[in-house]
Amino acid sequence: MHSLALLLTGLCFIALTAACTPAEEPMPEDPVERAKALHAKAPLIDGHNDLPWQIRRKANRDVWSIDLDQPQPDFHTDIPR
């Protein structure tokens, strides 16, 4: 009996919580505006960086031999941006 009461209480809590959640605004139809709205809600940050691997591969692990002030078109890392 105790577990049934606990189950019913939990279900009521879940139902009330779901009912009180504010409705989300509809997304725009235009794909560009939709992408902007999505990015505003949940920005995407790409944490993957190939720079250490490129230094290992192209500079034989010599970090100081790569001048990152100069353009490095072979690298996927865009330092100026």
Secondary structure, 3 states (H helix, E strand, C coil): CHHHHHHHHHHHHHHHHHHHCCCCCCCCCCHHHHHHHHHHHCCCCCCCCCHHHHHHHHCCCCHHHCCCCCCCCCCCCCCCC
